[in-house]
Amino acid sequence: MDAHERRLVAFLAGDLDEEHARQVDEHLLGCEECWRAVQEDRLARQALALLHEAEPPGLADRIRFAVELAPPPQPRRPLLGLRRRGRAVVGTGLAAALSIGVIFGWLLPGSPADPTSVLTVLRFARSMPPAAGQPAGPRPVAVGEPMNIVAAGQALQLRYYRVDGVEAVLATSAQPFPVPASARATTEAGGMTWTVHRGALGLFCVDGPGGRSALLAAPLPTAALAQLMGELISR
Amino acid sequence: MADEHRAFLDATLPHLAAVHRLARHLAADPAAAEDLVQETYLRAFTGFAGHTGPNTRAWLVAICLNVARSAARHQARRPPEVLGPVPERPTDDVAAQALAELDREHIAWALDQLPAEQRISIVLMDLIGHSAAEVAAILGCPRGTVLARVHRGRRRLAGLLVGRGVTDGRP
């Protein structure tokens, strides 16, 4: 960059004092090249202003949820302290790990052995917002907008439904949902289903032949879950 | 919600729009941009205890850039994808009339044509709203270098928008 351009850049950035800025102003009156440079700079800034956009609706919720699911960062411990304090430090570390496990368990109610994607669906099922004004009926009614989230590397789309006064969450994914412990699984032509209960919530999963998997969570017995799943995935 | 989560979200969610604006210019499409934003926030959460500086937005922006660079290095190993069609350039070379005819799609296309250094500097200053000094700190280069990149990038952008790549821009 030569001195001429450097001076113009400083002028546009507001870095020049009053006297030098006045000199550049006068120069611009007679220099077509510099005047064009200023006009182009202004045009670009005006055009770029048109690119300002708000974040998409639902992104804040997605980020909030992803952060809530994340375990608290482990505090760093100096190695020198570990060697010096020995058993006391190990004991403290174990207590910290247990505390983190308790917190994680509170954040993600379910069996500690459940896969993250299953825990995510359970968490959603327990935090469904009230749907004011929505009539209770036998046909499932979607509540709110679908939410896209990534849980332990698995992309999920979650959707709330209300049917006969019962809240349900349907999660779909291009990857199969890992089977949690104590689930009952059956293999059928072209796919697999599994079902398990966690407290009052039942989970029913279908790994379909088309590569899409669906996991339904609702406070329903297995037979009702299967029927509701059939209605939702046939839409 | 645990205290660490709440404190982090209180400090960082106000800057979500700025991070998303940057991610839109680093990622291939809107869905990838949202994934980039999520990854940025999760990495930031991991390092939040070590963040003591006053400028949380600049800190998040730096993380977003690093995440995007890592993803780009990983993506470079994959076969190239087929790109979408290039929007038609406006043929009118009168600046004021060109501005009135511009649409966001064309401006975004023109921005994508800039060399990476100019594009990133312009995004950080003109779209995110950082000062030149803040951009210099984020990118690890002198403030004067940032100003030069932004100025040359803006001129090149203007040239693309008025079709100077086709004509010399004179009536």
Contacts between the chains, C-beta under 8 A, distances in Angstrom:
chain1	res1	chain2	res2	distance
A	1	B	148	5.3
A	5	B	148	7.8
A	5	B	151	7.8
A	6	B	144	7.7
A	6	B	148	7.7
A	8	B	151	7.6
A	9	B	144	7.8
A	9	B	147	5.0
A	9	B	148	5.9
A	9	B	151	4.9
A	10	B	147	7.6
A	12	B	147	7.9
A	12	B	151	6.4
A	13	B	132	6.4
A	13	B	147	5.2
A	37	B	151	7.8
A	37	B	155	6.2
A	39	B	95	6.1
A	39	B	158	7.8
A	40	B	95	7.8
A	40	B	154	6.5
A	40	B	155	4.5
A	40	B	158	3.7
A	40	B	159	6.9
A	41	B	151	6.2
A	41	B	154	4.8
A	41	B	155	6.5
A	41	B	158	7.4
A	43	B	95	5.2
A	43	B	98	7.6
A	43	B	99	6.2
A	43	B	158	4.5
A	43	B	161	6.9
A	43	B	162	7.6
A	44	B	122	7.9
A	44	B	126	7.9
A	44	B	153	7.7
A	44	B	154	3.5
A	44	B	155	7.1
A	44	B	157	4.4
A	44	B	158	4.6
A	44	B	161	7.6
A	45	B	126	6.2
A	45	B	154	6.6
A	46	B	99	6.0
A	47	B	99	6.4
A	47	B	102	5.7
A	47	B	107	4.9
A	47	B	110	7.8
A	47	B	157	7.0
A	47	B	158	7.5
A	47	B	161	5.9
A	48	B	107	6.9
A	48	B	111	7.4
A	48	B	122	6.9
A	48	B	126	4.4
A	48	B	127	6.3
A	48	B	157	7.6
A	49	B	126	7.8
A	50	B	102	6.7
A	50	B	104	5.6
A	50	B	107	5.8
A	51	B	21	8.0
A	51	B	104	6.1
A	51	B	107	5.8
A	51	B	108	6.3
A	51	B	111	7.3
A	51	B	127	6.0
A	52	B	21	7.3
A	52	B	127	6.8
A	53	B	21	7.0
A	53	B	24	7.7
A	54	B	17	5.9
A	55	B	16	5.4
A	55	B	17	4.8
A	55	B	20	4.2
A	55	B	21	8.0
A	55	B	37	7.9
A	56	B	20	7.6
A	56	B	30	7.2
A	56	B	34	7.1
A	59	B	16	6.7
A	59	B	20	6.4
A	59	B	34	6.0
A	59	B	37	6.7
A	60	B	13	6.2
A	60	B	16	5.8
A	62	B	34	7.1
A	62	B	38	6.5
A	63	B	9	7.9
A	63	B	13	7.0
A	63	B	16	6.5
A	63	B	37	6.7
A	63	B	38	6.1
A	63	B	41	5.0
A	64	B	9	5.9
A	64	B	13	7.1
A	66	B	38	5.3
A	66	B	41	6.8
A	66	B	42	6.1
A	67	B	5	5.7
A	67	B	8	6.4
A	67	B	9	5.9
A	67	B	41	6.0
A	67	B	42	6.9
A	67	B	45	5.4
A	68	B	1	5.8
A	68	B	5	5.5
A	70	B	5	7.6
A	70	B	42	5.8
A	70	B	45	5.6
A	70	B	46	7.8
A	72	B	2	6.1
A	72	B	4	4.7
A	72	B	5	7.4
A	73	B	4	7.4
A	73	B	45	7.0
A	73	B	46	5.0
A	73	B	47	7.5
A	73	B	48	7.1
A	73	B	49	6.1
A	75	B	49	7.2
A	103	B	2	5.5
A	107	B	2	7.2
A	148	B	31	7.7
A	148	B	34	7.2
A	149	B	38	7.9
A	150	B	35	6.6
A	150	B	38	6.3
